[in-house]
Amino acid sequence: MLEELDARIAEVLAADGRCSFTDLAEKVGLSVSAVHQRVRRLEKRGVIQRYTAVLDHEQLGRPLTAFVSLTPIDPAAPDDYPQLLAVLPEIESCYSVAGVESYIVKVRVGSPTELEALLATIRTTAGVSTRTTVVLSTPYEQRAVPCPPGTTGS
């Protein structure tokens, strides 16, 4: 469990990973050196796993986002879909899920034609059937989620 100050530091950095130690210290009410120590400790513990940039996929030429549900054709086949599909750069995320499907992958491509080709590649590479949901718009994404009440302790 996280201390309240560590949880607050994590929340501020989740919202703005480029926040300086000076600004972070001001926001959480600690000295710069104390914040620096706490951030390093959070990184070491794996609470903070990485810092990343949020990109505009439309400007990068991949405006079409879709979620693709993967169902094994042969239920006895090895569960190695994430490894088999990791080589496809269009796949942004892979989620193991409960239900009929085994995994759901989030993909970003440039056009419906590219999506169709990617789906064919996914099917042949992993030996799965697919069900696709195309995203029409994204009101918000990658929001910083606050730590739930009661998860902080001493």
C-alpha positions as CSV (number, residue, x, y, z in Angstrom):
1,M,0.0,0.0,0.0
2,L,1.2,3.5,-0.8
3,E,1.6,6.3,1.7
4,E,-0.7,9.2,1.0
5,L,2.1,11.5,-0.2
6,D,3.4,8.7,-2.5
7,A,0.0,8.2,-4.0
8,R,-0.3,12.0,-4.6
9,I,3.1,12.1,-6.3
10,A,2.0,9.1,-8.5
11,E,-1.2,10.9,-9.4
12,V,0.6,14.1,-10.4
13,L,3.1,12.2,-12.5
14,A,0.4,10.1,-14.2
15,A,-1.2,13.4,-15.3
16,D,2.0,15.0,-16.3
17,G,5.1,12.8,-16.6
18,R,7.3,15.8,-17.5
19,C,6.5,17.7,-14.2
20,S,9.7,19.0,-12.8
21,F,10.8,18.0,-9.3
22,T,10.4,21.6,-8.3
23,D,6.8,21.8,-9.5
24,L,6.0,18.4,-8.1
25,A,7.4,19.4,-4.7
26,E,5.2,22.5,-4.7
27,K,2.1,20.5,-5.7
28,V,2.5,17.9,-2.9
29,G,4.0,20.2,-0.2
30,L,7.5,18.6,0.1
31,S,11.0,19.7,-0.5
32,V,12.6,19.0,-3.9
33,S,15.1,16.5,-2.4
34,A,12.3,14.7,-0.5
35,V,10.2,14.4,-3.7
36,H,13.2,13.2,-5.7
37,Q,13.8,10.5,-3.1
38,R,10.2,9.4,-3.1
39,V,10.0,9.3,-6.9
40,R,13.2,7.2,-7.1
41,R,11.7,4.8,-4.5
42,L,8.4,4.6,-6.5
43,E,10.4,3.8,-9.6
44,K,12.4,1.1,-7.8
45,R,9.3,-0.5,-6.3
46,G,7.7,-0.6,-9.8
47,V,4.8,1.8,-8.9
48,I,6.1,4.1,-11.6
49,Q,7.0,1.8,-14.5
50,R,7.9,4.2,-17.2
51,Y,7.4,7.7,-18.6
52,T,5.9,8.1,-22.1
53,A,4.7,10.6,-24.6
54,V,1.1,10.8,-25.7
55,L,1.1,11.0,-29.5
56,D,-1.4,12.3,-32.0
57,H,-2.0,9.2,-34.1
58,E,-3.9,11.1,-36.8
59,Q,-0.8,13.2,-37.5
60,L,1.3,10.0,-37.5
61,G,-0.8,8.6,-40.3
62,R,-2.7,6.1,-38.2
63,P,-6.1,7.7,-37.6
64,L,-8.1,4.5,-37.5
65,T,-8.3,2.7,-34.2
66,A,-10.0,-0.6,-33.7
67,F,-10.4,-3.2,-31.0
68,V,-10.0,-6.8,-32.3
69,S,-11.2,-9.7,-30.2
70,L,-9.3,-12.9,-30.7
71,T,-10.9,-16.4,-30.3
72,P,-8.8,-19.5,-30.8
73,I,-9.9,-21.7,-33.7
74,D,-8.4,-24.7,-31.8
75,P,-9.0,-24.4,-28.1
76,A,-6.2,-26.9,-27.5
77,A,-3.6,-24.7,-29.2
78,P,-0.9,-23.1,-27.1
79,D,-1.9,-19.7,-25.5
80,D,1.0,-17.9,-27.2
81,Y,-1.0,-15.2,-29.1
82,P,0.7,-12.2,-27.4
83,Q,4.2,-13.5,-28.4
84,L,3.1,-14.3,-31.9
85,L,1.5,-10.9,-32.5
86,A,4.1,-8.8,-30.7
87,V,6.0,-8.4,-34.0
88,L,3.0,-6.4,-35.5
89,P,3.7,-2.7,-34.9
90,E,0.1,-1.8,-35.6
91,I,-0.9,-3.5,-32.3
92,E,-0.7,-1.0,-29.5
93,S,-2.1,-3.0,-26.6
94,C,-3.0,-6.6,-25.9
95,Y,-5.4,-7.6,-23.1
96,S,-6.1,-11.1,-21.8
97,V,-9.8,-11.2,-21.1
98,A,-12.5,-13.4,-19.6
99,G,-15.3,-14.6,-21.8
100,V,-15.6,-16.1,-25.2
101,E,-12.6,-14.3,-26.6
102,S,-9.1,-15.0,-25.2
103,Y,-7.6,-11.6,-25.9
104,I,-8.5,-8.2,-27.2
105,V,-5.9,-6.1,-29.0
106,K,-6.1,-2.4,-29.7
107,V,-4.8,-1.5,-33.2
108,R,-4.0,1.7,-35.1
109,V,-3.9,1.8,-38.8
110,G,-4.1,4.3,-41.6
111,S,-7.2,3.1,-43.4
112,P,-9.9,0.5,-43.6
113,T,-7.8,-1.3,-46.3
114,E,-4.9,-1.5,-43.9
115,L,-7.2,-2.8,-41.2
116,E,-8.4,-5.5,-43.5
117,A,-4.9,-6.6,-44.3
118,L,-3.9,-6.5,-40.6
119,L,-6.9,-8.7,-39.7
120,A,-5.8,-11.2,-42.3
121,T,-2.3,-11.2,-40.8
122,I,-3.5,-11.6,-37.3
123,R,-5.7,-14.5,-38.3
124,T,-3.0,-16.4,-40.1
125,T,-0.2,-15.6,-37.6
126,A,-2.1,-16.6,-34.5
127,G,-4.6,-19.1,-35.8
128,V,-7.6,-17.2,-34.4
129,S,-10.9,-15.9,-35.5
130,T,-11.5,-12.2,-35.0
131,R,-14.3,-9.8,-34.2
132,T,-13.6,-6.2,-34.8
133,T,-15.0,-3.0,-33.3
134,V,-13.9,0.2,-35.1
135,V,-13.6,3.4,-33.0
136,L,-15.6,6.3,-34.4
137,S,-14.2,8.9,-31.9
138,T,-12.3,9.1,-28.7
139,P,-13.7,11.5,-26.2
140,Y,-10.8,10.7,-23.8
141,E,-8.0,8.2,-23.5
142,Q,-5.1,7.5,-21.2
143,R,-6.6,9.4,-18.3
144,A,-4.7,9.6,-15.1
145,V,-6.7,7.4,-12.7
146,P,-6.5,8.5,-9.1
147,C,-5.5,6.0,-6.4
148,P,-8.8,4.6,-4.9
149,P,-9.7,5.7,-1.4
150,G,-8.4,3.4,1.3
151,T,-5.4,2.1,-0.7
152,T,-3.0,4.5,1.1
153,G,-1.6,3.5,4.4
154,S,1.4,4.3,6.6
